[in-house]
């Protein structure tokens, strides 16, 4: 993260709870999942390839929640079933870290 305030604001808008704030190190939690961030002021978002894949059970509900909260969905990451058997959607955080949420496709 380049800016702790922006990171806090964004992840709290996603429903994550700030568990620890050490200034240059933040820990968020939601439904048993923890995400840790460290400060990297020189990060260039245009060159950031950071990404995380988050497996969840209630993907349709989460997607709807984020739409209702007006969370920006990645332009190429709307909710869809993928050929590899996952139902996924994606977001980009303020530093261009890619967050992909996925659940098994139920046939």
VMD Tcl script that builds the backbone (N, CA, C; Angstrom):
set m [mol new atoms 321]
animate dup $m
set s [atomselect $m all]
$s set {name element resname resid chain x y z} {
  {N N UNK 1 A 0.841 -1.179 0.000}
  {CA C UNK 1 A 0.000 0.000 0.000}
  {C C UNK 1 A 0.881 1.235 0.000}
  {N N UNK 2 A 0.394 2.251 -0.698}
  {CA C UNK 2 A 1.112 3.530 -0.692}
  {C C UNK 2 A 0.572 4.450 0.378}
  {N N UNK 3 A -0.727 4.370 0.653}
  {CA C UNK 3 A -1.388 5.310 1.550}
  {C C UNK 3 A -2.306 4.535 2.486}
  {N N UNK 4 A -1.929 4.483 3.764}
  {CA C UNK 4 A -2.700 3.717 4.741}
  {C C UNK 4 A -4.145 4.176 4.853}
  {N N UNK 5 A -4.396 5.466 4.787}
  {CA C UNK 5 A -5.759 5.978 4.906}
  {C C UNK 5 A -6.625 5.493 3.749}
  {N N UNK 6 A -6.102 5.565 2.518}
  {CA C UNK 6 A -6.864 5.093 1.359}
  {C C UNK 6 A -7.119 3.592 1.443}
  {N N UNK 7 A -6.114 2.854 1.886}
  {CA C UNK 7 A -6.277 1.401 2.014}
  {C C UNK 7 A -7.324 1.078 3.069}
  {N N UNK 8 A -7.274 1.750 4.216}
  {CA C UNK 8 A -8.282 1.529 5.269}
  {C C UNK 8 A -9.676 1.844 4.750}
  {N N UNK 9 A -9.817 2.986 4.128}
  {CA C UNK 9 A -11.128 3.408 3.630}
  {C C UNK 9 A -11.682 2.395 2.632}
  {N N UNK 10 A -10.844 1.948 1.705}
  {CA C UNK 10 A -11.298 1.015 0.673}
  {C C UNK 10 A -11.704 -0.327 1.269}
  {N N UNK 11 A -10.843 -0.920 2.075}
  {CA C UNK 11 A -11.147 -2.260 2.585}
  {C C UNK 11 A -12.299 -2.237 3.587}
  {N N UNK 12 A -12.457 -1.162 4.313}
  {CA C UNK 12 A -13.627 -1.050 5.181}
  {C C UNK 12 A -14.893 -0.914 4.340}
  {N N UNK 13 A -14.813 -0.272 3.183}
  {CA C UNK 13 A -15.979 -0.193 2.294}
  {C C UNK 13 A -16.357 -1.565 1.755}
  {N N UNK 14 A -15.389 -2.486 1.724}
  {CA C UNK 14 A -15.657 -3.870 1.292}
  {C C UNK 14 A -16.185 -4.738 2.431}
  {N N UNK 15 A -16.314 -4.168 3.616}
  {CA C UNK 15 A -16.822 -4.924 4.751}
  {C C UNK 15 A -15.754 -5.605 5.578}
  {N N UNK 16 A -14.485 -5.273 5.334}
  {CA C UNK 16 A -13.404 -5.807 6.149}
  {C C UNK 16 A -13.259 -4.953 7.399}
  {N N UNK 17 A -12.969 -5.601 8.505}
  {CA C UNK 17 A -12.741 -4.905 9.770}
  {C C UNK 17 A -11.248 -4.710 9.960}
  {N N UNK 18 A -10.857 -3.505 10.342}
  {CA C UNK 18 A -9.453 -3.237 10.644}
  {C C UNK 18 A -9.125 -3.867 11.989}
  {N N UNK 19 A -8.268 -4.870 11.986}
  {CA C UNK 19 A -7.903 -5.582 13.207}
  {C C UNK 19 A -6.700 -4.946 13.901}
  {N N UNK 20 A -5.728 -4.493 13.100}
  {CA C UNK 20 A -4.512 -3.894 13.656}
  {C C UNK 20 A -4.014 -2.814 12.722}
  {N N UNK 21 A -3.560 -1.717 13.325}
  {CA C UNK 21 A -2.992 -0.608 12.566}
  {C C UNK 21 A -1.674 -0.226 13.227}
  {N N UNK 22 A -0.576 -0.623 12.595}
  {CA C UNK 22 A 0.752 -0.309 13.093}
  {C C UNK 22 A 1.363 0.849 12.318}
  {N N UNK 23 A 0.515 1.629 11.657}
  {CA C UNK 23 A 0.984 2.754 10.861}
  {C C UNK 23 A 1.417 2.335 9.479}
  {N N UNK 24 A 2.506 1.582 9.414}
  {CA C UNK 24 A 2.996 1.123 8.111}
  {C C UNK 24 A 2.659 -0.348 7.841}
  {N N UNK 25 A 1.798 -0.899 8.686}
  {CA C UNK 25 A 1.372 -2.293 8.528}
  {C C UNK 25 A -0.069 -2.411 9.019}
  {N N UNK 26 A -0.962 -2.865 8.142}
  {CA C UNK 26 A -2.385 -2.975 8.473}
  {C C UNK 26 A -2.841 -4.423 8.331}
  {N N UNK 27 A -3.764 -4.828 9.207}
  {CA C UNK 27 A -4.361 -6.160 9.128}
  {C C UNK 27 A -5.875 -5.994 9.122}
  {N N UNK 28 A -6.508 -6.585 8.098}
  {CA C UNK 28 A -7.964 -6.572 7.964}
  {C C UNK 28 A -8.497 -7.982 8.084}
  {N N UNK 29 A -9.773 -8.088 8.499}
  {CA C UNK 29 A -10.408 -9.399 8.649}
  {C C UNK 29 A -11.861 -9.306 8.206}
  {N N UNK 30 A -12.309 -10.357 7.534}
  {CA C UNK 30 A -13.724 -10.520 7.204}
  {C C UNK 30 A -13.994 -12.014 7.110}
  {N N UNK 31 A -14.978 -12.458 7.869}
  {CA C UNK 31 A -15.432 -13.856 7.819}
  {C C UNK 31 A -14.277 -14.850 7.917}
  {N N UNK 32 A -13.343 -14.601 8.828}
  {CA C UNK 32 A -12.249 -15.537 9.049}
  {C C UNK 32 A -11.059 -15.361 8.121}
  {N N UNK 33 A -11.151 -14.481 7.146}
  {CA C UNK 33 A -10.059 -14.215 6.220}
  {C C UNK 33 A -9.284 -12.998 6.699}
  {N N UNK 34 A -7.971 -13.088 6.714}
  {CA C UNK 34 A -7.115 -11.950 7.061}
  {C C UNK 34 A -6.315 -11.531 5.846}
  {N N UNK 35 A -6.213 -10.211 5.656}
  {CA C UNK 35 A -5.353 -9.651 4.615}
  {C C UNK 35 A -4.418 -8.657 5.295}
  {N N UNK 36 A -3.121 -8.781 5.011}
  {CA C UNK 36 A -2.104 -7.909 5.599}
  {C C UNK 36 A -1.524 -7.006 4.520}
  {N N UNK 37 A -1.258 -5.761 4.885}
  {CA C UNK 37 A -0.656 -4.791 3.978}
  {C C UNK 37 A 0.536 -4.129 4.651}
  {N N UNK 38 A 1.584 -3.912 3.883}
  {CA C UNK 38 A 2.726 -3.155 4.381}
  {C C UNK 38 A 2.903 -1.919 3.494}
  {N N UNK 39 A 3.451 -0.886 4.086}
  {CA C UNK 39 A 3.650 0.365 3.359}
  {C C UNK 39 A 4.768 0.221 2.332}
  {N N UNK 40 A 4.482 0.696 1.127}
  {CA C UNK 40 A 5.461 0.715 0.039}
  {C C UNK 40 A 5.199 1.990 -0.752}
  {N N UNK 41 A 5.730 3.094 -0.242}
  {CA C UNK 41 A 5.460 4.422 -0.805}
  {C C UNK 41 A 5.879 4.549 -2.268}
  {N N UNK 42 A 6.886 3.801 -2.701}
  {CA C UNK 42 A 7.379 3.906 -4.073}
  {C C UNK 42 A 6.642 2.989 -5.042}
  {N N UNK 43 A 5.609 2.318 -4.589}
  {CA C UNK 43 A 4.839 1.430 -5.463}
  {C C UNK 43 A 4.247 2.235 -6.613}
  {N N UNK 44 A 4.442 1.756 -7.817}
  {CA C UNK 44 A 3.827 2.362 -8.994}
  {C C UNK 44 A 2.615 1.507 -9.354}
  {N N UNK 45 A 1.392 2.022 -9.138}
  {CA C UNK 45 A 0.197 1.216 -9.412}
  {C C UNK 45 A 0.128 0.706 -10.849}
  {N N UNK 46 A 0.699 1.445 -11.794}
  {CA C UNK 46 A 0.671 1.013 -13.195}
  {C C UNK 46 A 1.576 -0.187 -13.453}
  {N N UNK 47 A 2.465 -0.472 -12.508}
  {CA C UNK 47 A 3.379 -1.612 -12.647}
  {C C UNK 47 A 3.150 -2.657 -11.560}
  {N N UNK 48 A 2.046 -2.544 -10.848}
  {CA C UNK 48 A 1.768 -3.461 -9.744}
  {C C UNK 48 A 1.058 -4.704 -10.267}
  {N N UNK 49 A 1.620 -5.862 -9.976}
  {CA C UNK 49 A 1.017 -7.127 -10.377}
  {C C UNK 49 A 0.517 -7.901 -9.169}
  {N N UNK 50 A 0.347 -7.201 -8.025}
  {CA C UNK 50 A -0.141 -7.854 -6.818}
  {C C UNK 50 A -1.556 -8.377 -7.019}
  {N N UNK 51 A -1.787 -9.582 -6.541}
  {CA C UNK 51 A -3.122 -10.156 -6.672}
  {C C UNK 51 A -3.365 -11.192 -5.587}
  {N N UNK 52 A -4.640 -11.398 -5.306}
  {CA C UNK 52 A -5.044 -12.391 -4.316}
  {C C UNK 52 A -6.324 -13.049 -4.811}
  {N N UNK 53 A -6.432 -14.344 -4.590}
  {CA C UNK 53 A -7.636 -15.090 -4.941}
  {C C UNK 53 A -8.308 -15.501 -3.640}
  {N N UNK 54 A -9.562 -15.102 -3.486}
  {CA C UNK 54 A -10.293 -15.352 -2.253}
  {C C UNK 54 A -11.455 -16.295 -2.556}
  {N N UNK 55 A -11.385 -17.507 -2.008}
  {CA C UNK 55 A -12.474 -18.481 -2.200}
  {C C UNK 55 A -13.549 -18.235 -1.143}
  {N N UNK 56 A -14.778 -18.116 -1.610}
  {CA C UNK 56 A -15.896 -17.893 -0.707}
  {C C UNK 56 A -17.051 -18.806 -1.108}
  {N N UNK 57 A -18.022 -18.947 -0.209}
  {CA C UNK 57 A -19.173 -19.802 -0.484}
  {C C UNK 57 A -20.344 -19.038 -1.088}
  {N N UNK 58 A -20.520 -17.806 -0.699}
  {CA C UNK 58 A -21.712 -17.045 -1.099}
  {C C UNK 58 A -21.351 -15.938 -2.088}
  {N N UNK 59 A -20.842 -16.333 -3.239}
  {CA C UNK 59 A -20.325 -15.354 -4.190}
  {C C UNK 59 A -21.414 -14.454 -4.760}
  {N N UNK 60 A -22.589 -15.003 -5.041}
  {CA C UNK 60 A -23.661 -14.180 -5.596}
  {C C UNK 60 A -24.104 -13.112 -4.604}
  {N N UNK 61 A -24.184 -13.475 -3.338}
  {CA C UNK 61 A -24.580 -12.514 -2.307}
  {C C UNK 61 A -23.529 -11.426 -2.137}
  {N N UNK 62 A -22.244 -11.811 -2.149}
  {CA C UNK 62 A -21.178 -10.817 -1.999}
  {C C UNK 62 A -21.163 -9.870 -3.192}
  {N N UNK 63 A -21.312 -10.412 -4.382}
  {CA C UNK 63 A -21.329 -9.578 -5.581}
  {C C UNK 63 A -22.479 -8.570 -5.498}
  {N N UNK 64 A -23.656 -9.034 -5.106}
  {CA C UNK 64 A -24.806 -8.141 -4.975}
  {C C UNK 64 A -24.550 -7.080 -3.898}
  {N N UNK 65 A -23.955 -7.489 -2.781}
  {CA C UNK 65 A -23.616 -6.540 -1.718}
  {C C UNK 65 A -22.709 -5.429 -2.249}
  {N N UNK 66 A -21.692 -5.806 -3.025}
  {CA C UNK 66 A -20.767 -4.809 -3.548}
  {C C UNK 66 A -21.436 -3.909 -4.584}
  {N N UNK 67 A -22.340 -4.459 -5.387}
  {CA C UNK 67 A -23.089 -3.614 -6.315}
  {C C UNK 67 A -23.937 -2.596 -5.545}
  {N N UNK 68 A -24.590 -3.050 -4.486}
  {CA C UNK 68 A -25.425 -2.155 -3.678}
  {C C UNK 68 A -24.596 -1.090 -2.975}
  {N N UNK 69 A -23.355 -1.411 -2.629}
  {CA C UNK 69 A -22.453 -0.438 -1.997}
  {C C UNK 69 A -21.753 0.446 -3.021}
  {N N UNK 70 A -22.051 0.242 -4.292}
  {CA C UNK 70 A -21.433 0.983 -5.402}
  {C C UNK 70 A -19.918 0.783 -5.452}
  {N N UNK 71 A -19.459 -0.429 -5.132}
  {CA C UNK 71 A -18.050 -0.788 -5.254}
  {C C UNK 71 A -17.758 -1.015 -6.735}
  {N N UNK 72 A -16.690 -0.409 -7.233}
  {CA C UNK 72 A -16.333 -0.565 -8.648}
  {C C UNK 72 A -15.834 -1.984 -8.909}
  {N N UNK 73 A -16.501 -2.654 -9.828}
  {CA C UNK 73 A -16.084 -3.989 -10.273}
  {C C UNK 73 A -15.060 -3.797 -11.392}
  {N N UNK 74 A -14.046 -4.651 -11.431}
  {CA C UNK 74 A -13.033 -4.572 -12.484}
  {C C UNK 74 A -13.745 -4.579 -13.845}
  {N N UNK 75 A -13.309 -3.741 -14.790}
  {CA C UNK 75 A -13.986 -3.673 -16.099}
  {C C UNK 75 A -14.098 -5.020 -16.806}
  {N N UNK 76 A -13.137 -5.907 -16.582}
  {CA C UNK 76 A -13.180 -7.243 -17.193}
  {C C UNK 76 A -13.506 -8.324 -16.168}
  {N N UNK 77 A -14.071 -7.913 -15.020}
  {CA C UNK 77 A -14.213 -8.861 -13.927}
  {C C UNK 77 A -15.608 -8.995 -13.369}
  {N N UNK 78 A -16.634 -8.831 -14.201}
  {CA C UNK 78 A -17.992 -9.010 -13.686}
  {C C UNK 78 A -18.229 -10.479 -13.333}
  {N N UNK 79 A -19.233 -10.728 -12.530}
  {CA C UNK 79 A -19.534 -12.083 -12.068}
  {C C UNK 79 A -19.862 -12.986 -13.250}
  {N N UNK 80 A -19.108 -14.075 -13.355}
  {CA C UNK 80 A -19.355 -15.028 -14.436}
  {C C UNK 80 A -18.767 -16.393 -14.098}
  {N N UNK 81 A -19.315 -17.405 -14.738}
  {CA C UNK 81 A -18.797 -18.764 -14.607}
  {C C UNK 81 A -17.623 -18.926 -15.558}
  {N N UNK 82 A -16.528 -19.448 -15.035}
  {CA C UNK 82 A -15.308 -19.616 -15.823}
  {C C UNK 82 A -15.181 -21.064 -16.286}
  {N N UNK 83 A -14.455 -21.300 -17.382}
  {CA C UNK 83 A -14.299 -22.661 -17.902}
  {C C UNK 83 A -13.623 -23.615 -16.917}
  {N N UNK 84 A -12.889 -23.089 -15.951}
  {CA C UNK 84 A -12.180 -23.931 -14.983}
  {C C UNK 84 A -13.046 -24.277 -13.777}
  {N N UNK 85 A -14.367 -24.032 -13.884}
  {CA C UNK 85 A -15.291 -24.485 -12.848}
  {C C UNK 85 A -15.461 -23.550 -11.669}
  {N N UNK 86 A -15.041 -22.309 -11.824}
  {CA C UNK 86 A -15.205 -21.327 -10.761}
  {C C UNK 86 A -16.159 -20.216 -11.226}
  {N N UNK 87 A -16.928 -19.695 -10.298}
  {CA C UNK 87 A -17.763 -18.514 -10.510}
  {C C UNK 87 A -17.001 -17.381 -9.851}
  {N N UNK 88 A -16.656 -16.325 -10.621}
  {CA C UNK 88 A -15.719 -15.317 -10.148}
  {C C UNK 88 A -16.152 -13.899 -10.489}
  {N N UNK 89 A -15.626 -12.955 -9.686}
  {CA C UNK 89 A -15.609 -11.543 -10.040}
  {C C UNK 89 A -14.363 -10.925 -9.440}
  {N N UNK 90 A -13.997 -9.743 -9.967}
  {CA C UNK 90 A -12.737 -9.120 -9.551}
  {C C UNK 90 A -12.900 -7.629 -9.285}
  {N N UNK 91 A -12.021 -7.131 -8.407}
  {CA C UNK 91 A -11.934 -5.717 -8.055}
  {C C UNK 91 A -10.475 -5.290 -8.133}
  {N N UNK 92 A -10.248 -3.993 -8.282}
  {CA C UNK 92 A -8.912 -3.423 -8.154}
  {C C UNK 92 A -8.935 -2.450 -6.988}
  {N N UNK 93 A -7.989 -2.601 -6.055}
  {CA C UNK 93 A -7.936 -1.671 -4.929}
  {C C UNK 93 A -7.194 -0.390 -5.361}
  {N N UNK 94 A -7.052 0.597 -4.489}
  {CA C UNK 94 A -6.430 1.867 -4.885}
  {C C UNK 94 A -4.994 1.756 -5.400}
  {N N UNK 95 A -4.312 0.655 -5.083}
  {CA C UNK 95 A -2.948 0.458 -5.563}
  {C C UNK 95 A -2.868 -0.536 -6.710}
  {N N UNK 96 A -4.014 -0.861 -7.298}
  {CA C UNK 96 A -4.129 -1.814 -8.405}
  {C C UNK 96 A -3.804 -3.248 -8.008}
  {N N UNK 97 A -3.966 -3.590 -6.721}
  {CA C UNK 97 A -3.926 -4.991 -6.327}
  {C C UNK 97 A -5.215 -5.625 -6.822}
  {N N UNK 98 A -5.101 -6.736 -7.538}
  {CA C UNK 98 A -6.266 -7.424 -8.078}
  {C C UNK 98 A -6.826 -8.378 -7.033}
  {N N UNK 99 A -8.100 -8.206 -6.709}
  {CA C UNK 99 A -8.799 -9.100 -5.785}
  {C C UNK 99 A -9.809 -9.897 -6.595}
  {N N UNK 100 A -9.626 -11.199 -6.668}
  {CA C UNK 100 A -10.585 -12.044 -7.357}
  {C C UNK 100 A -11.270 -12.922 -6.326}
  {N N UNK 101 A -12.589 -12.878 -6.333}
  {CA C UNK 101 A -13.412 -13.688 -5.445}
  {C C UNK 101 A -13.958 -14.844 -6.277}
  {N N UNK 102 A -13.894 -16.060 -5.742}
  {CA C UNK 102 A -14.341 -17.206 -6.500}
  {C C UNK 102 A -15.005 -18.270 -5.646}
  {N N UNK 103 A -15.899 -18.995 -6.286}
  {CA C UNK 103 A -16.597 -20.122 -5.645}
  {C C UNK 103 A -16.804 -21.195 -6.715}
  {N N UNK 104 A -16.850 -22.456 -6.306}
  {CA C UNK 104 A -17.103 -23.508 -7.284}
  {C C UNK 104 A -18.461 -23.299 -7.965}
  {N N UNK 105 A -18.488 -23.581 -9.260}
  {CA C UNK 105 A -19.747 -23.535 -10.004}
  {C C UNK 105 A -20.553 -24.739 -9.593}
  {N N UNK 106 A -21.785 -24.483 -9.194}
  {CA C UNK 106 A -22.673 -25.590 -8.808}
  {C C UNK 106 A -23.552 -25.962 -9.985}
  {N N UNK 107 A -23.336 -27.147 -10.497}
  {CA C UNK 107 A -24.102 -27.612 -11.662}
  {C C UNK 107 A -25.381 -28.283 -11.249}
}
mol reanalyze $m
mol bondsrecalc $m
mol representation Tube
mol addrep $m
